[in-house]
Amino acid sequence: TDLAAARRINTATVIGKDPSNRDVIASAQAITPLPNADLGIAKIVDNGSPYVGDIVTFTITVTNAGPSDAAGVSVLDTLPAGYTLVSANADSGSWSAPTWTIGLLAKDASAILTMVATVNAAGPYANSATVSATTRDPGLRNNTATAVPVPVASADLGITKAVDNLTPTAGGQVTFTVTVTNA
């Protein structure tokens, strides 16, 4: 088998006697091509500088440049701790965290998964996805993609002011208490 050239060499040999009782040896070879599918993956985020608490949408696109259909296609996408998943929607196959199972992806076809997530206060924020298949993929350099939003810190500030005496006498003292909070 020559996997580098994506082919199989099948050799058959027959040893026996001809009608005149002479030894006969015959061989034949057949080359059977193996399927090849060059899968690729791209991952983008709709907002590269979200505020903490914002919603972001990751779009993952898997393509098959062929020359064969790809079988057993799946994507591993583990959402990092910097996000909380809101929803995921695949245009083909099924998604069950952290695996998107596409199955068969025809030559020159593509499939898309969108993941909606809330940006958490602490990271990491680099979100990677990797595609694989049971069909041989001769070019693995395009099988992983990463989107890295850089969240912007945000604060929800509040202020309250209270007085210790709502009916003070003229010339009397009052105490004001000012409280600032960050939710």
N, C-alpha and C positions, 0 to 999 in steps of 0.2 A: 504494500500500500504506500502510495506517495501522497501524503496529506498536504504537503507544501504546494503541490501542483493541483490539489483537489481532484484527484482521480484514483481509481482503483484498477489495478492490473490483475486480471483473473487468468491464471494459467491452468490448462488442463492437459494431462499427459496420458496417453494410452499405450500400454505395452501388451503385446500379444503375438500371435502367429497368424500368418496369412494362409490361404488355401494350400500353398505349397510347403507349409510347415516351416517357413522362414520367420525369424524374429522380426517384429515390426515395432518401431517406437514412433509415435506421432505426438506433436505438441501444438497447441493453439493458444493464443492470447486474445483477450478482449479487454478493452479499457472502458470502464463505466464511470462517468463523471459523478462526483459528489456535489450536493448543493452547497452553494456559497451565498451568504447574504451579508452585505455590508450595512450593519445597523449604525445609526447615529442618534445622538440625543442632544437637545438644546433645552436650556432652562432659563426663563426670564422672570423678573419680578416687576410688577406694575409701578412700584414706588421705591426708588433706591435710597431715599432718605426719609423714612417714615418716623413719625413721633411714637414714642412708647405709648401703647394702648391703641394705636391705629390698626386698621385692617389692611393686610396686603394680600395680593393674589399672585401665586406662582403659577406659571404656565409651562408645562413640560411637553415637548414634542418629540416623538420617536419617529424616525424615518428609516426606510429600507431601500438602499440604492441598488439592491440586487447583486448579482444577476438572477438569484433564485428567490422564491418566497422564503420567509423565515418562520420556523416552527418554534413553539415553546417560548415565545417572547415574553419577558417580564422585566419590570423596573423596580429596583429597590430604592426607596426614598424615605429615609427616616428623618422626620421633622425634628430639628434640634431643639434644645431646651429654651431657646430664645423666642419660641412661638407656641401658641396654643391653637390647635386645629379647630376651625369653625365648620368647614365642609370640604368635600372633595367630589369631583365629578369627572368621570372618564367617558370619552365619546365612543370607546370600544373596550371590550373586556370588562374586568371588574377590579375594584380597588378595596383592599382590606389592609389597613395600616400594618406594616410599612410597604406592602407589596402591591404593585399594579400588575395584574395578570392580563396581558393582551392576547396571548395565544398565537394564532397564525397572523402574520403581517405580510401581505402580498408585496411583490417587487414594485417599487416606485410608489408605495402607499405610505401613509403616515397615520399616527394616532396621537390624541391630545388628552392630557389630564390637567385639570385646574384644581389647585389647592388654595383655599381661603383660610387665612390664619390671623390671629391677633398678635401683635408684637409685644413681648413681655419686657419687663424692666431689666432683666439680666439675660445675657447670651449663653452660649454662642449663637451667632446669626448666620454663619455660612451654611447654606442648604444645598446639599449635593444629591444627585440622582444618577444611578448606573443602570444601563440596559444590558441584558444578556439574552441568549437564545440557545436552543438545543441544536439549531443549524449552525454550522461553522461560520465564523465571522473573521475574515482575513485581516481586518484593520481595526484594532481595538482602541486606537488613540482617540476616537470620537465617541466612545461608549460611556463617558462620564461627563456631566456638566454641573456647574455650581453657580448659584446666584448668591451674592453677598450684600444684602441691604445694610446700610449703616444707620441704625436708629439714632434719632435725636432725642436727648433727654427732655422730658417735659414734667411740669409740676401742676398740681391742682391746688392752688393756694386759697386759703379762707381766712377771714378775720372776723373777730367778734370784739365788742367793747361793752363793758358793763360798769356801772357805778354802784358804790356801796350804799348810797343814800339818795333816793329819788326825790325827797322833799327836804333839802337842806335849808338851814336858816341863813339869812344874809350874813356874810362874814365867816360862816362855818366852813369846815374843811370837808372835802369829799375825796374819795379814792376811785380813780378810774383803773380798770384792769383791761388791758388789750391782749388778746390771745391770737396768735398766728398759727395756722395749721397747714400741713402739706399732706393732702390725701394721696 
